[in-house]
Amino acid sequence: DEEPRVIAATSGAILAMRLGDIDKAKKMYQIVLRADPEQKRVKTRYQMLKNFVRMLSDIEELLNKSKNHDTIKAVDRANLVLEEVLGKEAAATAGTRLLLFQCKAWSSMKFHDDAIEACNLAIEQLQNHENPDNKRVAEAYIWRAEANSRDESWDDAVADLEVAVAKVNSQEIHVKLREAKHQQSQWNKSEVQHNRRREEVGHFYVHRPHKKILDLPDNIDELDKEQKCKWLKKHYHKVSLRWHPDKVKGGKRRAERKIREASEAKELLQMQWECRGGRR
């Protein structure tokens, strides 16, 4: 049977890792090894933990160099090491930093669904701690705000940065928040639109990339009216399925907003192209 101090050190290290405190986890193992340098289980786990710390440093360097594919592969390897140190179940709640790395790398590669899903899980894990570290929580919200910005989800980016600045009141976050609010204002700017008879047909957003939102082909404007309307109908249906709230990653609220944006884009283009069913 293991000595009580070994059990205590192992349990303490696992708890520290769940809280994201790697330094404390190392200290828990060091206490045992100072008294018994040849304690096999603790020695093995301590070495793995040091390897994990080096891997985190390497991953950050990869991110800084924009080597995003290599980052994802390195995260997968680090997760395996973490499972060796903590066990699979504990590792699932201790890999918060790795989730944030995934979020940033996937976002840079424009895999927005995966990126925001990873950030969502990381933030959930941080907030489930009894005494969450405000700096770590703020950082996670900033990273998710960056992912939301790349996804042109400006309302969500602003909301994330508002949480971050409430956690850590820094000038840097205020600057990011002002820029996000400016982009949000542009994204949500609407003007009255008229049909071909110059009749008002309602307010529509003027700065949104409606064709991009519906994933329409680049040469859509070169087609005749009938072809345009066929493509519009086809792609609206495709995008609606793509953003089904029960199937897509990144949260139901985001999916519902994406569907609304697609509907608004379809309605405006229907009117402009005089498609059947559109406002005339």
C-alpha positions in Angstrom: 0.0 0.0 0.0 1.2 3.5 -0.7 2.2 5.8 2.2 -0.3 8.5 3.2 2.1 11.2 2.1 2.3 9.8 -1.4 -1.5 9.6 -1.6 -1.8 13.1 -0.3 0.9 14.4 -2.7 -0.7 12.7 -5.7 -4.2 13.9 -4.8 -2.9 17.5 -4.1 -1.1 17.6 -7.4 -4.2 16.4 -9.3 -6.3 19.1 -7.6 -3.7 21.8 -8.4 -3.6 20.7 -12.0 -7.4 21.0 -12.2 -7.1 24.5 -11.0 -4.4 25.2 -13.6 -1.7 25.7 -11.0 1.2 23.7 -12.4 3.8 25.2 -10.0 1.8 24.0 -7.0 1.4 20.5 -8.5 5.2 20.3 -9.0 5.8 21.4 -5.4 3.5 18.6 -4.1 5.6 16.0 -5.8 8.9 17.7 -4.7 7.9 17.5 -1.1 7.7 13.7 -1.3 10.9 13.4 -3.4 12.9 15.4 -0.9 12.1 12.9 1.7 12.3 9.9 -0.6 14.1 10.6 -3.9 13.5 7.1 -5.1 9.8 7.0 -4.6 9.0 5.4 -7.9 5.4 6.5 -8.6 5.9 10.1 -7.6 9.3 10.3 -9.4 7.6 9.0 -12.6 4.7 11.4 -12.4 7.0 14.3 -11.5 9.1 13.7 -14.6 6.0 13.5 -16.8 4.8 16.7 -15.3 8.1 18.4 -16.2 7.7 17.1 -19.7 4.2 18.5 -19.9 5.5 21.9 -18.8 8.1 21.9 -21.5 5.4 20.9 -24.0 3.2 23.9 -23.0 6.2 26.2 -23.6 6.8 24.6 -27.0 3.1 25.0 -27.9 3.1 28.7 -27.0 6.2 29.1 -29.2 4.4 27.4 -32.1 1.4 29.7 -31.7 3.6 32.8 -31.6 5.1 31.6 -34.9 1.6 31.0 -36.4 2.4 27.3 -36.9 -1.2 26.3 -36.2 -1.3 22.8 -37.7 1.8 21.9 -35.6 0.1 23.5 -32.6 -2.9 21.2 -32.9 -0.7 18.1 -33.2 1.4 19.2 -30.2 -1.8 19.7 -28.1 -2.8 16.1 -28.9 0.6 14.9 -27.7 0.4 17.0 -24.5 -3.1 15.6 -23.8 -1.7 12.1 -23.8 1.0 13.1 -21.4 -1.6 14.8 -19.1 -3.6 11.6 -19.1 -0.5 9.7 -18.0 0.1 12.1 -15.1 -3.5 12.4 -13.9 -5.6 9.7 -15.5 -8.1 10.2 -18.3 -11.0 11.5 -16.2 -8.9 14.0 -14.3 -7.1 15.1 -17.4 -10.3 16.0 -19.1 -10.9 18.8 -16.5 -7.2 19.8 -16.2 -6.4 20.6 -19.8 -7.9 24.1 -19.8 -4.7 25.6 -21.1 -4.6 23.1 -24.0 -8.2 23.9 -24.9 -7.3 27.6 -25.2 -4.3 26.7 -27.4 -6.7 24.7 -29.6 -9.1 27.7 -29.7 -6.5 30.1 -30.9 -5.0 27.7 -33.5 -8.3 26.6 -34.9 -9.5 30.2 -35.1 -6.4 31.3 -37.0 -7.1 28.4 -39.5 -10.7 29.7 -39.8 -12.2 26.6 -38.1 -14.5 28.8 -36.2 -16.9 26.2 -34.8 -14.1 24.1 -33.3 -12.3 27.2 -32.0 -15.3 28.6 -30.2 -16.3 25.2 -28.9 -12.8 24.8 -27.4 -12.9 28.2 -25.8 -16.4 27.6 -24.4 -15.2 24.4 -22.7 -12.1 26.2 -21.3 -14.2 29.0 -19.9 -16.7 26.6 -18.4 -13.8 24.7 -16.7 -12.3 27.9 -15.3 -15.6 29.1 -13.9 -16.4 25.8 -12.2 -13.4 26.2 -9.9 -14.1 27.2 -6.3 -11.7 30.1 -6.5 -11.1 31.0 -10.1 -8.1 33.1 -11.0 -9.4 36.4 -12.5 -6.4 36.8 -14.7 -6.8 33.3 -16.2 -10.5 33.8 -16.7 -10.0 37.2 -18.3 -7.4 35.7 -20.6 -9.8 33.0 -21.7 -12.5 35.6 -22.5 -10.0 37.6 -24.5 -9.0 34.6 -26.5 -12.6 33.8 -27.2 -13.3 37.4 -28.2 -10.5 37.1 -30.7 -12.1 33.9 -32.1 -15.5 35.6 -32.2 -13.9 38.6 -34.0 -12.4 36.3 -36.7 -15.9 34.8 -37.1 -17.4 38.3 -37.4 -19.5 37.6 -34.3 -19.0 41.1 -33.0 -21.8 41.1 -30.4 -20.2 38.1 -28.8 -16.7 39.6 -29.0 -17.9 42.7 -27.2 -19.7 40.7 -24.5 -16.5 38.6 -23.9 -14.3 41.7 -23.6 -16.7 43.4 -21.2 -16.4 40.3 -19.0 -12.6 40.4 -19.3 -12.3 44.1 -18.4 -14.6 43.5 -15.4 -12.1 40.8 -14.2 -8.9 42.7 -15.0 -9.2 46.4 -15.5 -6.3 47.0 -17.9 -5.8 49.6 -20.7 -5.0 46.9 -23.2 -8.4 45.2 -22.8 -10.1 48.6 -22.9 -8.4 49.3 -26.3 -9.6 45.9 -27.6 -13.1 46.6 -26.3 -13.3 50.0 -28.1 -12.2 48.4 -31.4 -14.7 45.6 -31.0 -17.5 48.1 -30.3 -16.6 50.0 -33.4 -16.8 46.9 -35.5 -20.0 45.9 -33.8 -21.5 49.3 -34.7 -20.5 48.9 -38.3 -21.8 45.3 -38.4 -25.2 46.3 -37.0 -25.7 49.5 -39.0 -28.9 49.4 -41.0 -30.6 51.7 -43.4 -34.0 51.9 -45.1 -34.1 50.0 -48.4 -36.4 50.6 -51.3 -37.8 48.3 -54.0 -37.7 49.1 -57.7 -40.8 51.3 -57.3 -38.9 53.3 -54.7 -41.2 52.1 -52.0 -39.8 51.5 -48.5 -39.4 47.8 -47.7 -37.8 48.0 -44.3 -34.4 48.4 -42.7 -31.5 46.2 -43.8 -27.9 45.9 -42.7 -25.6 47.8 -45.0 -22.1 46.6 -44.1 -22.6 42.9 -43.8 -21.2 40.6 -46.5 -24.5 39.1 -47.5 -23.1 36.9 -50.3 -20.4 35.6 -48.1 -22.9 34.9 -45.3 -24.8 32.7 -47.7 -21.6 31.2 -49.2 -22.6 32.2 -52.7 -20.1 31.8 -55.5 -17.7 34.6 -56.3 -19.1 35.0 -59.8 -22.8 35.3 -58.7 -23.1 38.8 -60.1 -22.2 37.6 -63.6 -25.2 35.3 -63.8 -28.6 36.1 -65.0 -31.6 36.7 -62.7 -32.9 33.1 -62.9 -29.5 31.6 -62.1 -28.9 34.0 -59.3 -32.3 33.2 -57.7 -31.6 29.4 -58.0 -28.2 29.8 -56.3 -29.8 31.9 -53.6 -32.5 29.4 -52.8 -30.0 26.5 -52.9 -27.4 28.1 -50.6 -29.9 29.5 -48.1 -31.2 25.9 -47.6 -27.6 24.7 -47.3 -26.7 27.4 -44.8 -29.9 26.7 -42.7 -28.9 23.1 -42.4 -25.3 24.0 -41.6 -26.4 26.2 -38.7 -29.0 23.9 -37.2 -28.7 24.6 -33.4 -28.8 21.0 -32.4 -25.9 20.0 -34.7 -23.4 22.8 -34.9 -20.5 23.4 -32.4 -20.1 26.7 -30.7 -23.4 27.0 -28.8 -27.1 27.2 -29.7 -27.2 31.0 -29.3 -24.5 31.5 -31.9 -26.2 29.1 -34.3 -29.5 30.9 -34.0 -27.8 34.2 -34.7 -26.1 32.8 -37.8 -29.5 31.6 -39.1 -31.0 35.0 -38.5 -28.1 36.6 -40.4 -28.6 34.2 -43.3 -32.4 34.9 -43.4 -31.7 38.7 -43.5 -29.2 38.3 -46.2 -31.5 36.1 -48.3 -34.4 38.6 -47.9 -32.2 41.5 -49.1 -30.8 39.7 -52.1 -34.2 38.4 -53.1 -35.4 41.9 -53.2 -32.4 43.2 -55.1 -32.5 40.4 -57.6 -36.3 40.5 -57.9 -36.6 36.8 -57.1 -40.0 35.2 -56.7 -41.1 35.4 -53.1 -39.0 38.5 -52.4 -40.2 42.0 -51.6 -40.8 44.0 -54.8 
